[in-house]
Amino acid sequence: MLRKITAQLLKWKNSKYRQPLILQGARQVGKTYVVLEFAREQYDNVAYINFEFDKDAKAIFENTLDPKEVVPKIEVFTRQTITRGRTLIFLDEIQLCPPALTSLKYFDEFAPEYHVIVAGSLLGVAVSREEYSFPVGKVNRLTLFPMDFEEFLIAAGKVEFVDKIKQCFETNSPMDKIYHNMLLEQYRQYLVVGGMPDCVAKFIETNDYTLIRATQKLILDAYLDDMSKYNNKNEIKKTRLAYNSVTAQLSKKNTRFQYKLIKSGGRAAEFENAIEWLALSGIITRVNALDIVKKPLDNYKNIDSFKIFVSDVGLLCAKNNVLASDVLYSADDLNDFKGGLTENYVCSQLACRDHTCYTWYSEGEAEVDFVIQRGGKLIPIEVKSAQNSKAKSLKVYIQKFKPEYAIKVSANNFGFESGIKTIPLYAAFCI
């Protein structure tokens, strides 16, 4: 299946400023598959080590971090001849071998001719610990997210519709009604299946939502296991409680995160480490509210007011035991959940485009779901789960901050009117 990050990997390979590359991302998003496929297409061979399975490989880095001594040991261990520029050295689950992570500094300084990629599902958690000597300034970094809706369409064999969507997005021209309705149906399928590559592959092959749900449950179980294995003992229960609360709070009309809903009397001091663990693992994304809409946005975020979204909408549906049929046919029973689910979907599409999302609200007056910086401009985005012609919050925001334009994402067709660019839900990946 096509992953758009491959283009970035190729750019990395050909760059004269190339450094060892760290590929981050939550568990099961496809990091290993992407790198091995990239190696197969772009290199003569790959020297691959997975520290989760190849436990003896840690000995390679025990007594030395010098590439001149490390590379021959990798050759012996992997039984691969390593040729500069023609062999990819791929170290997987590197968080389990801290010295290997530190060695990247020396590959950058003394052996830049070697092509090295490392990956880890919980690398963000691991490098925050004191025992890790992170090679600051000595590595390139990329993050792999679950497949976005564009990649989902391509996997489903609907490449021609990707081009139609992009054309309509750029020109603000309505999509043909037949195609529009079909793509909304595809979008609802994506909400159920999500973007985890294993789930997408099984869906394309079988169209069996029961099989997809079983696969999602296995991924969720793996997340719970990680919370136990790679966490402080005092934080395990808090992290699980926080994760359960995140998915539950997305079922409410007000999606602003509240610590008191984790448990009665819950406070930030008790659960902020748990939230940070979930964010570092790539399982959740935190979207802070803005006190002032002004560049640079990060300087004006409110650290005490935020929304939390999970990395994958399919996993969100599975975690909440939402029936596939209720999502596919927009059951009224899901009215409260639809808002949070749709916001979560848009947030994940924006994350795949490397947007940092913020939210803005004026108490009792308006709330804009997302504010991003796009093309150097600060753009507000309002999200609706169905057809909706009203944009009250956007109008309040426009009057107050006068952006060049605003975006409304809903089930409506493409269009542009009164400074508001309307795009259908299936086109969120274009933003």
C-alpha positions in Angstrom: 0.0 0.0 0.0 1.2 3.5 -0.9 2.4 5.6 2.0 3.1 9.2 1.3 6.0 9.3 3.7 8.1 7.3 1.2 8.6 10.5 -0.8 10.1 12.1 2.3 12.4 9.0 2.8 13.6 9.4 -0.7 14.3 13.1 -0.2 16.3 12.1 3.0 18.3 9.5 1.1 19.3 11.9 -1.6 20.1 14.9 0.6 23.7 16.0 1.0 22.7 17.1 4.5 21.5 13.6 5.4 21.9 12.5 9.0 20.8 9.2 10.7 17.0 9.2 10.5 14.7 8.6 13.5 11.2 7.4 12.4 8.7 7.8 15.2 5.0 6.8 15.4 2.5 4.9 17.5 2.6 1.1 17.5 1.1 -0.6 14.4 1.1 2.4 12.1 3.4 0.6 9.7 6.9 1.9 10.4 8.7 -1.4 9.9 6.8 -2.2 6.6 7.5 1.3 5.2 11.2 1.2 5.8 11.7 -2.3 4.6 9.8 -1.6 1.4 11.8 1.6 0.9 15.0 -0.4 1.4 13.9 -3.0 -1.1 13.2 -0.4 -3.7 16.2 2.0 -3.1 19.1 -0.1 -1.8 21.0 -3.2 -2.8 20.4 -4.8 0.6 19.3 -4.0 4.2 21.0 -4.8 7.5 18.0 -5.2 9.7 18.0 -5.6 13.5 14.8 -5.6 15.7 15.9 -5.2 19.3 12.5 -6.6 20.5 13.2 -10.0 18.9 17.0 -9.9 18.4 17.9 -9.5 22.1 21.5 -10.6 21.6 22.0 -7.7 19.2 22.4 -5.3 22.2 25.9 -6.7 22.6 26.9 -4.9 19.5 26.9 -1.6 21.3 28.1 -2.8 24.8 31.8 -1.8 24.6 31.9 0.7 21.7 29.8 3.2 19.9 32.5 3.8 17.2 30.9 3.1 13.7 34.2 1.6 12.6 33.8 -1.1 15.2 29.9 -1.2 15.2 29.4 -1.7 11.5 31.5 -4.9 11.2 29.6 -6.3 14.2 26.2 -5.5 12.5 27.5 -7.3 9.3 28.3 -10.4 11.3 25.0 -10.3 13.2 22.8 -9.7 10.2 24.9 -11.7 7.7 24.8 -8.8 5.3 27.7 -7.0 3.7 27.3 -3.3 4.4 28.3 -1.1 1.5 28.4 2.7 1.9 25.5 4.3 0.2 24.1 1.1 -1.1 23.1 -0.7 2.1 20.5 0.6 4.5 21.2 -0.1 8.2 17.8 -0.4 9.9 17.6 -0.6 13.7 14.0 -1.3 14.8 12.5 -0.9 18.3 15.6 1.1 19.2 14.1 2.3 22.5 15.1 -1.2 23.9 18.8 -0.5 23.3 19.8 3.0 24.6 23.4 2.8 23.5 22.3 2.2 19.9 20.4 5.5 20.0 23.4 7.3 21.4 25.6 5.8 18.6 23.7 7.8 16.0 25.7 10.9 17.1 28.9 9.1 16.1 27.5 7.9 12.8 26.7 11.5 12.0 30.1 12.9 13.1 32.5 10.2 11.9 30.6 8.0 9.4 28.0 10.1 7.5 28.5 8.0 4.4 26.4 5.2 6.0 22.7 5.3 5.6 21.0 4.6 8.9 17.3 4.6 9.9 16.1 3.7 13.4 12.5 3.3 14.5 10.6 2.8 17.7 7.0 2.6 18.8 7.6 4.2 22.2 10.7 6.2 21.3 9.0 9.4 22.5 8.5 7.9 25.9 11.9 6.3 26.1 14.0 9.4 25.2 12.3 11.4 27.9 14.0 9.2 30.5 17.2 10.3 32.0 19.3 7.2 31.1 19.0 8.1 27.4 21.6 10.3 25.8 19.6 11.6 22.9 21.8 12.7 19.9 20.4 16.3 19.8 21.2 18.0 16.5 22.8 14.9 15.0 19.7 13.2 13.5 16.8 13.9 11.1 13.3 13.0 12.4 10.1 12.0 10.8 6.8 10.8 12.2 4.5 8.2 10.6 0.8 8.5 11.4 -2.0 6.1 10.5 -3.0 6.1 6.9 -5.0 9.3 6.0 -8.1 9.3 3.9 -6.1 9.9 0.7 -4.0 6.8 1.3 -7.2 4.9 2.2 -8.8 5.8 -1.2 -5.6 4.8 -3.1 -5.5 1.5 -1.3 -9.1 0.9 -2.3 -8.2 1.5 -5.9 -9.9 4.9 -6.2 -6.8 6.9 -7.3 -8.8 8.9 -9.9 -11.1 10.3 -7.1 -8.1 11.6 -5.3 -7.3 13.8 -8.3 -10.9 15.0 -8.5 -10.9 15.9 -4.8 -7.7 17.9 -5.1 -9.0 19.7 -8.2 -12.3 20.7 -6.6 -10.4 21.8 -3.4 -8.1 24.1 -5.4 -10.9 25.6 -7.6 -13.7 25.6 -5.0 -15.8 23.8 -7.7 -18.6 21.5 -6.6 -18.0 17.7 -6.9 -20.4 15.9 -9.2 -23.3 14.8 -6.9 -22.9 11.1 -7.7 -19.2 11.2 -6.8 -19.9 13.4 -3.8 -22.3 10.9 -2.3 -20.1 8.0 -3.0 -17.1 9.7 -1.4 -19.1 10.5 1.7 -19.9 6.8 1.9 -16.2 6.0 1.6 -15.5 8.5 4.4 -17.9 6.8 6.7 -16.2 3.5 5.9 -12.9 5.1 6.9 -14.4 6.2 10.2 -15.1 2.6 11.1 -11.9 1.0 9.6 -9.5 3.8 10.5 -6.0 4.1 9.1 -4.1 1.3 10.8 -2.5 -0.5 7.8 -3.4 -4.0 8.9 -7.0 -3.0 9.3 -7.1 -1.2 5.9 -5.5 -4.2 4.2 -8.0 -6.7 5.7 -10.9 -4.4 4.8 -9.8 -4.1 1.2 -9.4 -7.9 1.0 -12.5 -9.0 2.9 -14.9 -6.1 3.5 -15.5 -7.8 6.8 -16.2 -5.3 9.6 -16.2 -8.0 12.3 -12.7 -9.0 11.3 -11.6 -5.4 11.3 -13.0 -4.9 14.8 -11.2 -8.0 16.1 -7.9 -6.6 14.7 -8.5 -3.2 16.3 -9.1 -4.9 19.6 -5.7 -6.6 19.4 -4.1 -3.2 18.8 -5.9 -1.7 21.7 -4.7 -4.6 23.9 -1.2 -4.0 22.7 -1.5 -0.3 23.8 -2.7 -1.4 27.3 0.3 -3.8 27.5 2.7 -1.0 26.6 1.2 1.1 29.4 2.2 -1.6 31.8 5.6 -2.6 30.3 7.0 0.9 29.5 5.7 3.0 32.3 6.5 3.9 35.9 4.7 1.4 38.2 2.9 4.3 40.0 1.6 5.6 36.7 0.2 2.5 35.1 -3.3 2.7 36.6 -3.4 6.5 36.1 -2.4 6.1 32.4 -5.1 3.5 31.7 -7.7 5.6 33.5 -6.7 8.7 31.5 -6.9 6.8 28.2 -10.3 5.4 29.0 -11.5 8.9 29.9 -10.1 10.4 26.7 -12.3 8.1 24.5 -15.3 8.6 26.8 -15.0 12.4 26.8 -15.0 12.4 23.0 -18.6 11.1 23.2 -19.8 14.3 24.9 -21.0 17.4 23.2 -18.2 19.5 25.0 -15.0 17.9 23.8 -12.7 20.1 26.0 -10.8 17.7 28.3 -11.6 17.7 32.0 -9.5 16.0 34.6 -12.4 15.7 37.0 -14.1 13.3 34.5 -11.2 10.8 34.8 -12.3 10.2 38.4 -14.2 12.1 41.0 -12.0 14.9 42.3 -9.4 14.3 39.6 -6.8 17.0 39.2 -4.0 17.9 36.7 -1.3 17.3 39.3 -2.5 13.7 39.6 -2.9 12.9 35.9 -0.7 15.2 33.9 2.2 12.6 33.7 -0.3 10.0 32.4 -1.5 12.4 29.7 2.1 13.2 28.8 2.9 9.5 28.5 0.0 9.0 26.1 1.1 12.0 24.0 4.7 10.9 23.8 3.7 7.4 22.8 1.7 8.8 19.8 -1.6 7.4 21.1 -3.2 10.8 21.6 -2.8 14.4 20.3 -3.3 17.4 22.6 -4.9 20.5 21.1 -4.4 23.6 23.3 -6.8 26.5 23.4 -5.4 29.9 22.3 -5.6 32.9 24.7 -4.8 35.2 21.7 -4.8 34.4 18.0 -1.4 35.8 17.0 1.8 34.5 15.6 3.6 32.5 16.8 0.6 30.5 18.0 2.6 28.3 20.4 3.4 31.4 22.5 -0.2 32.1 23.1 -1.5 28.6 24.0 -3.3 28.0 27.3 -1.6 25.0 28.8 -4.5 24.4 31.2 -7.3 24.3 28.5 -7.2 21.7 25.7 -8.9 19.0 23.8 -7.5 15.5 23.4 -7.9 13.3 20.3 -6.8 9.8 19.7 -4.5 8.9 16.8 -7.0 6.8 14.9 -10.7 7.1 14.4 -11.2 3.4 13.8 -9.6 2.6 17.2 -11.8 5.3 18.8 -14.9 3.5 17.4 -13.6 0.1 18.6 -12.7 1.5 22.1 -16.2 2.8 22.5 -17.8 -0.4 21.0 -19.6 1.6 18.4 -21.4 -0.6 15.8 -20.1 -0.3 12.3 -23.7 -0.1 11.0 -24.5 2.9 13.2 -21.6 4.9 11.7 -22.2 3.7 8.1 -25.9 4.8 8.3 -25.5 7.8 10.6 -27.8 6.4 13.3 -29.5 9.1 15.4 -28.3 7.2 18.5 -24.8 8.5 17.8 -25.7 12.2 17.7 -23.6 13.1 20.7 -20.7 10.9 19.6 -20.7 12.1 16.0 -19.3 15.5 16.9 -16.2 14.2 18.8 -15.6 11.5 16.2 -15.7 14.0 13.3 -13.4 16.4 15.1 -11.1 13.6 15.8 -11.1 12.6 12.1 -10.2 16.1 11.0 -7.5 16.5 13.6 -5.9 13.2 12.4 -5.9 14.4 8.8 -4.4 17.7 9.8 -1.7 15.9 11.8 -0.7 13.9 8.7 -0.1 17.2 6.9 2.2 18.3 9.8 -0.2 20.9 11.0 0.0 21.8 14.7 -3.6 22.3 15.8 -5.0 24.8 18.3 -8.6 25.6 19.3 -10.2 29.0 20.2 -13.3 29.9 22.1 -15.0 32.8 23.6 -17.1 31.8 26.6 -20.8 31.8 25.8 -20.2 33.3 22.4 -18.3 31.0 20.0 -16.0 28.1 19.7 -13.8 27.3 16.7 -12.7 23.7 16.5 -9.2 24.3 15.0 -6.8 27.1 14.2 -3.8 26.3 12.1 -1.1 28.2 10.2 -1.4 27.4 6.5 0.7 29.2 3.9 1.9 31.7 6.5 -1.7 32.6 7.3 -3.7 31.8 10.5 -6.8 29.9 9.4 -9.8 28.9 11.5 -11.5 25.6 10.8 -15.0 24.7 11.9 -16.1 21.0 11.7 -19.7 19.7 11.3 -20.6 16.0 11.2 -23.4 16.5 8.7 -24.8 19.1 6.2 -24.9 22.4 7.9 -25.2 25.9 6.4 -24.7 27.8 9.6 -21.2 29.0 10.7 -22.0 31.1 13.7 -18.7 30.6 15.5 -16.7 31.2 12.3 -18.6 34.5 11.8 -17.7 35.6 15.3 -14.1 34.7 14.7 -14.0 36.4 11.3 -15.4 39.6 12.8 -12.9 39.6 15.7 -9.7 38.5 13.9 -10.4 39.2 10.2 -8.5 36.2 8.7 -7.9 36.1 4.9 -10.4 33.2 4.8 -11.9 30.5 7.0 -12.6 26.8 6.4 -15.8 24.9 7.1 -15.6 21.1 6.9 -19.0 19.3 6.7 -21.0 17.0 4.5 -21.7 19.9 2.1 -20.1 20.1 -1.3 -17.2 22.4 -2.2 -17.8 26.1 -2.4 -16.6 29.5 -1.3 -18.8 32.3 0.0 -18.5 35.3 2.3 -14.9 34.5 3.1 -15.6 30.9 4.1 -14.1 28.0 2.1 -16.5 25.0 2.4 -15.0 21.6 1.9 -16.6 18.1 2.3 -15.4 15.8 5.0 -13.7 13.5 2.6 -11.4 16.4 1.5 -9.9 17.2 4.9 -6.6 15.7 3.8 -6.2 18.5 1.3 -5.9 21.3 3.9 
